[in-house]
Structures are given as structure tokens and as C-alpha cells.
Amino acid sequence: MTLTIPRPHPNASKSLRLRSRAWRHGRESVAACVGALCLAVLALFGNAALAQDNAAIPALSSRVTDAAGVLDASAKQGLEAKLAAFELATGGQLAVLVVKTAEPETIDQYGIRVGDAWKVGKKGKDTGAILIIAMKEKKLRIETGYGWEGALPDVEAKRIIREVITPFFKKNQYAQGIDAGIDKIQLAVAKENKAESTTVNDKGQWTNSHNANATESAVESLIGMAPVLLGVLAVLSFIVPGIIVGGVAGIGTFLFTSSLPAAGIAAFIGFVVASILRSIFGSFGRTPLGGRGFTRGSGTGGALGGLGGLISGGGWSSGGSGGGGSSSWGGGGGSFGGGGASGGWGDGGGGSSE
């Protein structure tokens, strides 16, 4: 009997080699995926660790934030008042931040983070800027919002830093340098701003102008309110003396128009009208309709009581734009895109602009 051994299929060896090769490729692919995943995890944790090491951004609660303790109370109060007047006049916001250091970031990188965090400037218009000073590095930056990039271009911000602020900083006169820089920034913005009721002097200080345009606007407001105003004056003239009627007219007009010229005109008109009506119809006991008169005590007291309730209970409050306003102040929702310029007051501290 002959034993026959089956011969292997001619393609069996080739198939085995293909399976072996596929297995090796599979292992290499898995190893590559695991390696890529490990690198991604390391990069993620590395970036998180780096972010934790970045300099902190102080919370925004006032127009001047001195985290380095460079400014005394008097200097800070003066800068706050100037910035508040500027905001009231233009609607834009300008803030100052002094920190010990911006490291490990550059002042440019730190400035972008501050702009994103603080959101200084009016929302939708992005009219804001931040003067940032890092004491350790002797670097500073003007971070400009989108809305002021035309009025305060990078080249102008660079010039203000180089020619106005750093000469003071080199003499350790930080309050004076910040003050001078604010003046120049305000002047740059003033060239583009068209506030009708305000002017800016050669030091960048915003003041009320009370010009002819403001007076004309006040008169127009009074003409529109004339029917209501005359009706109120006619009633009050039989209740209280003319001087009180004038005061009521002036205060009421100011509450509705926020215009001092209009309030002054209304007070004068109220006094004159009340005096004329009183002289025609007599004193408190006589009325043009022949009805019961008002006694001096009840009429005056009731009117003044009602006026007091209006002022104390239904008035408007202005938040933190003066020295004694609200203790907290915040950004208006403005956006920043990296515009601005940087510089320094140390050796070779020329800085850069973006």
C-alpha cells in the first residue's frame, strides 16, 4: 500500500505570508494611534499647565486698577475723575491697568487677554482702550478696541508711548506719565468724536461747553413741554408761592431733559407765570372757579411733600461716573482685535506695534 502525502496548495504559502504581513501592519497602525493619542494628551496637559502659569488678570472694578501699588490714593482718584468725565462726554471707555509682571507672556500677548477679559468699550461700537503697564519688564501697551482703531491707529499709539509716557516713566514719575498719556489718547479720540454738548481742552480734559447749540436744544425741549408745563404751573400757582412754583418747574424740567439751561429757563418762566396768576386771582383764599380755597399750611406742605416723594422715590441714579458714585465699574461689552502698540522705558525698550 502506498502512502500518499497531500501536497500543499500552491497558494497556501503566499496566503500565509499575506496574513503575517497584514498582522504586522495592524500592530504598527495600533502603535501609531496610541502614540498619537499620547502626544495629544501630553500637549493638552502641557497647554493647561502653561495657561496656569500665565500672569493673572485682575478683576475689573474701577477705571484705574493698580495691582502693583505704584499710584497713591490722590493720584488714582484724579485719574479716575478724568476718565469718568471722558466716558460721560464720549460714551467710550478708557481704562488703566498696572501689574507687577506680564511674564511669561509678552506685553502684547498679555494685552490681548486683558482686552478679551475686560471688554472695555461700548458694545456694538467697541469704543474702548486699555493702557497696560508691566513694572518688572518695564513695558507698556495701549490696547485699542475695534471702534477706535481709526481715531487711535497703531502709529499714533506708538508715538504717545514713545514721546509722551516713557519720558516720565524713565524718571519714575508714573502718575504723571499715565496722566499725560490719557490726555493724548483723549485728544486723538476727540478729533473723531462729534459730541455737541462737550468740548476738550488742550490737555485732553472734557468739560461742558454750554454753547449756543446746547441752549437752542434746551429751548426746543421747553417748547415741546409748554402745554403740560403751563397747566401744572396754573394749578400750583394757587397752592404755593411763586418761588416754589419756579423751583418745581426747574426740577421737573431737569429730570425730563437733563439740561441745566432748560431747567433754568423753566424755573424763571414758572416764577413769572405764578406771580401773574396770583396777582390776577388774588391770594390763597380765592380761586378763579369760586370754589373752596386752600390753607397755607395744607397747600404748601402737600405740594412740597409730593415734590419730595418724586425726587427721592422716582429719580434716576447715575452709576459710578463721578468720584462719589457707584463703587464698582465694568466694561461695556466692547471687542478687541489686537490693535494697538507697545513700548518700554528700560534699556533698548523700543517695543513693537501690531
C-alpha positions in Angstrom: 0.0 0.0 0.0 1.4 3.3 -1.0 1.1 6.2 1.4 0.4 9.5 -0.3 1.1 12.7 1.4 -1.1 15.6 0.2 0.9 18.3 -1.4 0.3 21.8 -0.1 -1.8 24.1 -2.2 0.5 26.3 -4.3 -1.2 29.5 -2.9 -1.1 28.4 0.8 2.4 29.8 1.4 1.5 33.1 -0.3 -1.7 33.4 1.8 0.2 32.8 5.0 2.8 35.5 4.1 0.0 38.0 3.3 -1.7 37.3 6.7 1.6 37.8 8.5 2.2 41.0 6.7 -1.3 42.3 7.5 -0.8 41.4 11.2 2.4 43.4 11.3 0.8 46.4 9.6 -2.1 46.2 12.0 0.2 46.2 15.0 2.1 49.2 13.6 -1.2 51.1 13.0 -2.3 50.5 16.5 1.0 51.6 17.9 0.9 54.7 15.8 -2.7 55.5 17.0 -1.6 55.0 20.6 1.4 57.2 20.1 -0.6 60.0 18.6 -3.2 59.8 21.4 -0.4 60.0 24.0 1.1 63.1 22.2 -2.3 64.8 22.1 -2.8 64.1 25.9 0.6 65.5 26.7 0.0 68.6 24.5 -3.4 69.2 26.2 -1.9 68.9 29.7 1.1 70.9 28.7 -1.1 73.8 27.4 -3.2 73.7 30.6 -0.1 73.8 32.7 1.2 76.7 30.7 -2.1 78.6 31.0 -2.0 78.1 34.7 1.5 79.7 34.8 0.3 82.8 32.9 0.1 86.0 34.8 -3.4 86.6 36.4 -5.7 89.3 35.0 -7.1 91.4 37.9 -10.9 91.7 38.1 -12.2 94.9 36.6 -13.9 97.1 39.2 -12.6 100.6 38.5 -11.2 102.6 35.7 -7.7 102.5 37.3 -6.5 99.1 38.5 -3.2 99.3 40.3 -2.1 95.8 41.2 1.5 96.8 41.6 0.9 99.6 44.2 2.5 102.3 42.1 -0.1 105.0 42.5 -1.0 106.8 45.7 -4.7 107.4 46.6 -4.7 111.0 45.4 -3.2 110.2 42.0 -5.5 107.4 41.5 -8.6 109.5 42.4 -7.5 112.2 40.0 -7.1 109.7 37.1 -10.4 108.1 37.9 -12.2 111.5 37.8 -10.6 112.4 34.4 -11.6 109.0 32.9 -15.1 109.3 34.2 -15.6 112.7 32.6 -14.2 111.4 29.4 -16.6 108.4 29.4 -19.6 110.7 30.2 -18.7 113.0 27.3 -17.9 110.4 24.6 -19.6 107.2 25.6 -16.3 105.4 25.1 -14.3 103.8 27.9 -10.6 104.1 28.7 -9.1 102.0 31.5 -5.6 101.8 33.1 -4.0 98.5 34.4 -0.7 98.4 36.3 0.6 94.9 37.1 3.8 93.7 38.6 4.6 91.5 35.6 3.0 90.0 32.4 5.5 87.1 32.3 5.8 84.5 30.9 3.9 86.2 28.1 5.0 89.3 26.2 3.1 92.5 26.9 1.4 92.1 23.5 0.1 88.7 24.4 -1.0 89.7 27.9 -2.8 92.8 26.4 -4.9 90.7 24.1 -6.0 88.5 27.0 -6.8 91.6 29.1 -8.9 93.1 26.3 -10.8 89.8 25.9 -11.4 89.6 29.6 -12.3 93.2 30.4 -14.4 94.0 27.3 -13.9 97.8 27.7 -15.9 100.0 25.4 -19.5 100.3 24.3 -21.0 97.1 23.0 -21.6 97.2 19.2 -19.3 100.2 18.8 -16.2 98.8 20.5 -15.1 102.3 21.5 -12.5 101.5 24.2 -8.8 101.3 25.0 -6.7 100.0 27.8 -3.3 101.4 28.9 -1.4 98.4 30.4 1.9 98.7 32.3 4.1 95.8 33.4 6.6 97.1 36.1 9.1 94.2 36.2 9.7 94.2 32.4 9.4 98.0 32.2 7.0 97.5 29.3 3.6 99.2 28.5 1.0 98.8 25.8 -2.1 100.7 24.5 -4.7 98.0 23.6 -7.2 99.6 21.2 -10.8 98.4 20.6 -12.1 98.0 17.0 -14.1 101.2 17.2 -11.1 103.4 18.0 -8.6 101.9 15.6 -9.4 104.7 13.2 -9.1 107.5 15.7 -6.1 105.9 17.5 -4.1 103.9 14.9 -1.1 101.9 15.9 1.3 104.5 14.7 -0.4 107.2 16.9 -0.5 104.8 19.9 3.2 104.1 19.4 4.0 107.8 19.3 2.1 108.5 22.5 4.1 105.7 24.3 7.4 106.8 23.0 7.1 110.6 23.1 4.7 111.3 26.0 4.6 108.4 28.5 8.1 106.9 28.6 9.9 110.2 29.3 8.0 110.4 32.6 8.5 106.7 33.4 12.2 106.9 33.0 12.2 109.4 35.8 9.9 107.1 37.9 7.1 109.6 37.5 4.4 107.0 36.8 1.3 109.0 37.8 2.4 112.0 35.6 3.2 109.7 32.7 -0.2 107.9 32.9 -1.9 111.3 33.2 -0.1 112.7 30.1 -0.8 109.6 28.1 -4.5 109.7 28.9 -4.6 113.3 27.8 -3.1 112.5 24.4 -5.4 109.4 23.9 -8.4 111.6 24.6 -7.2 114.2 22.2 -6.8 111.6 19.5 -10.3 110.4 20.1 -11.7 113.9 20.2 -10.7 114.5 16.6 -13.2 111.9 15.5 -15.8 112.4 18.2 -18.6 114.8 17.5 -20.2 115.4 20.9 -22.3 118.5 20.6 -22.5 119.5 24.2 -18.9 119.0 25.2 -15.5 120.2 24.3 -12.0 119.1 25.1 -9.2 121.5 26.1 -5.6 121.3 25.1 -4.8 118.9 28.0 -7.5 116.4 26.9 -9.8 117.3 29.8 -13.5 117.1 28.9 -15.8 119.9 30.1 -19.4 121.0 29.4 -19.5 123.7 26.8 -23.0 125.2 27.3 -22.7 126.7 23.8 -25.3 128.1 21.6 -26.3 124.8 20.2 -27.0 123.4 23.7 -29.1 126.4 24.6 -31.1 126.1 21.4 -31.8 122.5 22.1 -32.9 123.3 25.6 -35.4 125.9 24.3 -36.8 123.4 21.8 -37.3 120.9 24.6 -39.2 123.6 26.6 -41.4 124.5 23.7 -42.5 120.8 23.3 -43.3 120.6 27.0 -45.1 124.0 27.1 -48.8 122.8 27.3 -48.1 120.4 30.2 -45.8 122.8 31.9 -48.3 125.7 31.8 -51.1 123.5 33.1 -49.1 122.4 36.1 -48.0 126.0 36.8 -51.6 127.2 36.7 -52.6 124.7 39.4 -49.6 125.2 41.6 -49.9 129.0 41.5 -53.0 128.8 43.7 -51.3 126.4 46.2 -47.7 127.6 46.8 -45.7 130.8 46.5 -44.3 131.7 43.1 -40.7 130.9 44.0 -41.7 127.3 44.9 -43.6 127.0 41.6 -40.4 128.1 39.8 -38.4 125.6 41.7 -40.8 122.8 40.9 -40.8 123.8 37.2 -37.0 123.8 37.1 -36.5 120.5 38.8 -39.2 118.8 36.8 -37.7 120.1 33.5 -34.2 118.9 34.5 -35.5 115.4 35.3 -37.1 115.1 31.9 -34.4 116.8 29.8 -31.2 116.5 31.8 -30.4 120.1 30.7 -29.4 122.8 33.1 -30.1 125.6 30.7 -33.6 124.3 30.1 -34.2 123.9 33.9 -33.1 127.5 34.5 -35.4 128.8 31.8 -38.3 126.8 33.1 -37.7 128.0 36.7 -37.8 131.6 35.6 -41.0 131.1 33.5 -42.6 129.3 36.4 -41.9 132.0 38.8 -43.2 134.7 36.4 -46.4 132.9 35.4 -47.2 132.0 39.0 -46.7 135.7 40.1 -49.0 136.9 37.3 -51.8 134.4 38.1 -51.5 135.2 41.8 -51.8 138.9 41.1 -54.9 138.4 38.9 -56.9 136.0 41.0 -55.7 137.0 44.5 -54.3 135.1 47.3 -54.8 131.5 48.5 -58.4 132.0 49.7 -59.8 133.0 46.2 -59.8 130.8 43.2 -61.0 131.6 39.6 -63.7 128.9 39.8 -65.2 130.3 43.0 -64.5 127.1 44.9 -63.1 126.5 48.4 -59.6 127.9 48.9 -56.6 126.2 50.2 -55.0 127.0 53.5 -51.4 128.0 53.6 -50.2 125.1 55.7 -52.0 122.3 53.9 -51.3 123.5 50.4 -47.6 124.2 50.8 -47.0 121.1 52.9 -48.8 118.9 50.4 -47.1 120.2 47.4 -43.7 120.1 48.9 -44.4 116.6 50.2 -45.4 115.4 46.8 -42.3 117.0 45.3 -40.1 115.3 47.8 -41.6 112.0 47.0 -40.9 112.5 43.3 -37.3 113.3 43.9 -36.5 110.7 46.5 -38.6 107.9 45.2 -38.8 108.2 41.4 -35.5 109.7 40.4 -32.7 108.3 38.2 -29.3 107.2 39.5 -26.1 107.6 37.7 -23.7 104.7 38.2 -20.2 105.5 39.1 -19.2 108.2 36.7 -18.1 110.6 39.3 -15.9 110.5 42.4 -18.7 109.6 44.7 -20.8 107.3 42.5 -21.0 103.5 42.5 -18.0 101.7 44.0 -17.9 99.2 41.1 -17.3 99.8 37.4 -17.2 97.4 34.5 -16.7 97.1 30.8 -19.5 97.9 28.3 -19.1 94.8 26.2 -16.5 96.1 23.7 -14.3 93.9 21.5 -10.6 93.9 20.8 -8.7 92.5 17.8 -5.1 93.0 18.8 -4.8 96.6 17.6 -2.5 98.9 19.5 1.2 99.4 20.2 3.8 98.5 22.8 6.9 100.1 24.2 9.2 100.3 27.1 11.3 102.6 29.3 14.2 100.3 30.1 17.4 99.8 28.1 16.5 99.3 24.5 12.8 99.1 25.3 11.5 100.1 21.9 8.7 97.7 21.9 6.5 96.8 18.9 3.2 97.6 17.3 0.6 95.3 15.8 
